[in-house]
Amino acid sequence: MRLAARTTVEQSPGTVWAFLADPSTASSWDASIAEVIPSSTGAPAVGWEAETLSPRGKRQRFRIPHYEDGRLLSFVLLDDPTFDHAELSFLLEPAGAGTRIVHIIEGRTRNRALGFVLTVVGRRALARDPSRLRATLRRLPTDP
């Protein structure tokens, strides 16, 4: 399964990167996250781990496998009962005076039928994320 959504915002890549690379901002735009609880110390980088807590209390551990400063940030889910592998990525590209954000979800479910259902449901959920992210970024100060 591979799903992707794209959106363009007026903020610079540097502003968008600073926001997305800060795990504490996730709950401000991702409705599935109430809190991010770091397991690792220091700033996020390759190997950094944390746990998300959903509004309903579900916990999900993740690790950062790819981190290219200012350009690419990926999270891989750990010990997930649904997926053999699931990776969520953000790729930033300059777009005029703003930034194009590409949000990619790649995964292999443990059950093929469930994989089909999640692909359909995931498309709808992924379509909502960019609009929430865009709205949150609009509230940040614009670049000079």
Steps between C-alpha positions, in 0.01 A plus 500: 500500500631844410302818552616855434353846548648832394434851614672834450527761773629858502758443774862439403651150510699605809188603691310188396797278589539656845131431562486142368832394655371601844298201628313716750311667211343175371190523718422847364421366152475117516167398655633150576765637738427649841861493620850393393707352783873482416692184593826644366677807628613789285361633176336266250746331263552154349436242772296736723200323657177611659147387570179666391189503712170527313198691632348160586808387692658269241882500510724457196880489503702635208860557390648746251681302226557790256584858589642739242510842663255737336380245245385155619361360825371143532346302785478121511247338733640250751324187629179577312243217507348606166810563288808295418645835397358854501692817420369856493712764326501871438696631204541877468565674168533872425196629310544863399509701823340213692535126553348189347445232765470141381359267767555132416375191681646164399410174668451126489216365708506161664161424336441567127126570535569747778763661277234569237263654755779714648595624154146629445463645850858630499441703186218686673702555817807610306290746303400673828854528641634757250207735558553484878873550456445793261260666747746458788791635295290805402488596867882512519675829433580543132859522389646849448 
